[in-house]
Amino acid sequence: MADSSFDIVSKVDQMEAENAVNQAQKELVQRYDFKGVGASVEWTGESLLLKANAEERVKAVLEVLEAKFIKRGISLRSLDAGEPFASGKEYRIEISLKNGISSEDAKKISKIIRDEGPKGVKSQIQGDELRVQSKSRDDLQATMALLKGKDLEVALQFVNFR
C-alpha cells in the first residue's frame, strides 16, 4: 500500500486579511475615541502601516486590527508587528504578514516529529512547506495533534491529506 501524506504550510488567506483590514478601518472611522487622532490602517498587500498621533492610540489601533483578524480566523502568529516609532508628528507601527515556514522553523518542526511523533512518520522539507509521510493514516493524525499541541512561533495549516 502506498504511503499516506499531508503538507504543513503557513499561509494567510489574502481575502480574509483584506476583509479584516477593511472592518478595522470602518471601526476606526465610527468609534468616538479615534475621532481627531489621525488613526488609520493602510494595506499594501504584504504589509500594513498603522498611524495615529500618539503612541497609546496607535497601540489601540493595533488591538482593533488584531481583534478583527481573530474574528476572521487568522492566527495572530502570522502577524509580525514592530514596535511603535515616531515619524514626524505621528506614531507608526509596521506589520508584515508571514507566509511560508522559514528553514529554522521547518527544522524545529521536523525535529519534533522525529523525536516525539509516532515511529513510522517521516518529514521532508520542501521549500517553505513540510511534507509528512507514513504508512498509517492514524500516525499522521497523531502527528497533526502533536503539532497542534505545541506552542510554535508560526501558524500551521495541514493541507493535501491523502
N, C-alpha and C positions, 0 to 999 in steps of 0.2 A: 504494500500500500504506500502511496506517495506521502511525503511529509506535508503536514498542515502548517500554515504560516500566517502571520499578520505583520503589519508595519506599524512602527511607533513614529509619529510625526508630531511636530509642534507648529501649528498654523493658526492664524487668526482669520476668521471669516470677514473679508473686507466689507461686505454689505452690512453685516451686523455691527461692525465697528463704526461705519459711517452713520448708521441709524442711531447708535448710542451718542455719537458726537452731535448729531442734529438735535436729539432730545435734550442734551445738555445745553446747547445754545438757546433753545426755546425756554428752558427753565431759567437761564441767566437773564434773559430779557424780561421775564414775568416776575421774578422774585424782587421784593421790595429792598432787601438788604444788599442787592447788587446794583441798585439804581445809582448812577453817577460815580461809580468807582472804575469805570473803564474795563469791566470784566468781559473777557472774550475767549473763545476757543477757536483756533484756526487749524484746519485739517489740510495736510499736504500729501495725502496718500500713504506714505510710510511713517510720517511723524506728525506730532501735534504740538502746537505752541499755545500755552495758556498765558493770558495777560491780565493784570489788574494794577491799580495804583498803590497797593500796599501788600506787604508780604503775607499778612493774615488772609487778605482777600483772595490772593492767588492760590493759597493753600485750600481755601474754601471752594474755589472753582475746581481744584483737583479732586476734592471729596465728592462734589456733584458729578463730575465726569466718571469717577470710579463707581459711584452708585449706579449710573446708567449702564456701564459696562457689565456690572454684576447682574442687573436686570435682564440684559441681553444674552446672558450665558457665556460671557467672555471672561476667562480667568484673569485676575489681576497680575498673575505671574508673567503674562505675555506683554505687560506694560513695563517699560524701562524709564521710570520718571527720574529726572535730575533734580538737583536742589534749586530752590528759588534764587534768582540772581537779579540784581538791579540793572536796568537798561534805560538810561535817561531818567525820566520821571516815573517809570513804571517798573513793576517786577514781572519776571517771566519764569516759566517752567517749561523746559523742553522734554517731550515724551516721545520715545520711539517704540514701535511695535516689534516684538521679537517674533520672527518667523524662522523656522528651522531649528534643529538641535545642533549646538556647537560641538566640536570634536571632543572637548573636555567633558561636556555633559554626556555625550554618547558613550564615552569610555566609562564614566561613572555608572551609567545605566547598565551597560554591558557587564561590568564587574558585579553589580548587584544581582543580575540574572545568573551569572556564573556561580557566585558564592552562595546565594540564598534560594535560588529558584530550584524547580524540580530537575532531576538529573539529566534527562534526555533533551533538554532545551538548549538550543544553540542560538546565539545572536551574532549579527553581522552588520557592521556599519556601512551604509550606502549613501555617501554624500551627507545630506542634512537630515537623514532618517535612519532608523534601525529596522532590519528585517529579523524577526524571531521565528525559528522553525522548531518543530518537534513532530514525532510520530503520533503523539497523543494530543487530541484537542483539549482534554481535561487539563493537561500540563500547561497548555497555552493559556487557558482561562485562569489557572492558578498563578501564572506569571503576571497576567494583567492585574489580578487582585493584589499581588505583591507590590507591583509598581504604583498602583493607586494608593496603597497604604503608606508609601514612602513620602517624605517631605522633600521633594526635589525643587530646584530653582526654576524649572521650566514647566509649562503647561503641556501635558501629554494627551494626545488623542490616538486611539487604536483604530486603524483602517485596514482594508483589504483582508479581512479574516476569511481564509479559505482552507 
